[in-house]
Amino acid sequence: MLRALPPNFTSWVGVATGGERPYGYQSRLAEQGLPDVLRVPTGTGKTLAAVLPWLYQRAGHPDAEVRKMTARWLVIVLPQRALVEQTVDVIEG
């Protein structure tokens, strides 16, 4: 059975995080798209800031043209295996 997708980005974050609200910069990313480089302090949701806005634009944005123009693949490049494992854990969680 297919569940209905959340109606907006704030709802996406709530579902993905168990009720948390997105940081302002995460919401801007969902509306304006991802930059080439994202620099924000530790502990401010960088992993979710990369994944959830992309997923929202790819699968849940109300504008079909935005969904169509969003890349099919999201590539995250990290310099250490420990960071890769942490990122996988966050995304799977």
N, C-alpha and C positions, 0 to 999 in steps of 0.2 A: 504494500500500500504506500503510495506516494504522499508525503506530507506537504502541505502548502509552505512555500518559502516565506520567511519573514518579510514584511512589507517595506522595511527601510533598514539603513545601515545600523542604526542604534539597536534595532531589534535583532539584527544578525549578531552583533557583539553580545547582546544579552543572552541569546540562545547558546552561543559558543563558549561563554565564560560563566554561565550560571547566574546571570543577572547583573553583571557589571555594565557600566556605561563606558562608551569609548572616550578616550582623550580627544580634545579638540583637534589636534593634528591628525589623528587617525580618521576622524570624520572628514576632514579636508582632503585627505588622500583618497577616501572613497568617492568623493564628488569630483575631484580634480585629476585623479590619476596618480600613479606612482612616479617619483623622481628617479633619476639614474642612480643617485646616492642618497641614502637616508641616514642622517646623523642626529641622534637624540640620545639623552643620557641613559645610563644603565637603569633598568627597572621601570622604564616608561612604556613598555609594550611594543618594542621594535618588531619582534617576530610576528605578533598579531597585526601590527600596523602594516606589515608587508603582505601577509596572507589574506586577512579578512577583506580589506578593500579590493584586492585583486579578485577574490572569489565573488564578492558582491557585484563588482562590475561585470564579471564574466557570466554569472548565473542569475543574479537577482535584481539588477538595476532595472527600473521601470522603462527605460528607453532602450528599445531593441537595437538601435544603432550603437549605443555604448556597449551593449553585450557583444555585438558582432565585431566591434573594433578592438576589444580587449584581447590581448595575447592569450593563446590557448595554454601556454606553458609559463610557469613562474619559476625562474631559476634563482636560487639563493646560493651565493658563493661564500664559503667561510674558510678561514685559514687553519683551523684546527679541528681534529676529529671530535674533541670534547664539545666544541661549539655545535658541530653537526648533530651530535647525539642530543644535546639540550634542545636544539631547534626542532628536531623530530619529536621529542617528548612533548614540547609545547603544542605543536600542531596536532599531534594525535590526541592530546588531552582535550 
